[in-house]
Amino acid sequence: MNLRAGFQQRVASVLLLSMLAACASRQVGAPVVDRTVGGVATDSGAPGAAPVIDNTPVPAGYYRVKPGDRLYRIALENGQNYRDIARWNNIQNPDQIEVGQVLRVKPPAGDTGTPLPAPLASNNPASVPPAVVTPPASASASVAPSAVSSGALQLSWPAKGSVVGRFDDSKNKGLNIGGTLGEPVYAAGAGKVVYSGAGLRGYGNLVIIKHDATFLTAYAHNRTLLVKEGDSVTRGQKIAEMGNSDADRVMLHFEVRRDGKPVDPMKYLPPQ
């Protein structure tokens, strides 16, 4: 009798364990939702489903946000102040833009963007070589030195070191100027600081100066930044100290951007 009761008890235990195992394997998963801008959403029961991103071309003067974009970089690559782009698009927080979002990157009619200071006639950059004016090859010889809108730009060397990396549109968007930690970095031309910080990956501590509606200059990898956004600077003014932030050596990475597009700085600098 005891043997039979024990056998029945073991059978009941096995059945109970089987039922528990079946319940444990029967899990109901919630769908994964990948959201993109504009109310488009992709619902899928499979983890890792890719979001649907609209790749329709946008009109001239607009830009569609891509994965990894930041407003600061979008502004640099379109030759604008990031605050202007935020204002034109009613963006309250520059750190919050979304993939697929279409942004106005050129001023609307009647809006010229952030006012810029007039270039000073005499800046007296004692420790920086005098600037030269380099008009484009197609420009007339009668173009005035101050006619920046015609393509001429007055620049001085932003640092004293030797060039350790030259402009290459596919690999290097500016000049790399070698030096020692803490060496002065100078504004290459008069203008207004439109960015001072470390928000652009690959640039480290960065200063961007807007010289007019056409030209920006950028100064990257600094150790210390000595100017803040909104400051007006003169040509030859010390704006930073050389460093190696986000770089593998101490150097200044210097860019000239015309309408947001990188151009060879050597075309706008005097001989060393």
Beta strands, then each sheet from edge to edge (+ up, - down):
strand 1: 32-35
strand 2: 41-44
strand 3: 62-64
strand 4: 102-104
strand 5: 132-133
strand 6: 154-155
strand 7: 163-165
strand 8: 175-178
strand 9: 184-186
strand 10: 191-197
strand 11: 205-210
strand 12: 215-225
strand 13: 232-233
strand 14: 238-242
strand 15: 251-258
strand 16: 261-263
sheet 1: 1+ 2-
sheet 2: 3+ 4-
sheet 3: 5+ 6-
sheet 4: 7+ 8- 15+ 12- 11+ 10- 13+
sheet 5: 7+ 8- 15+ 16-
sheet 6: 7+ 8- 15+ 12- 14+ 9-
end
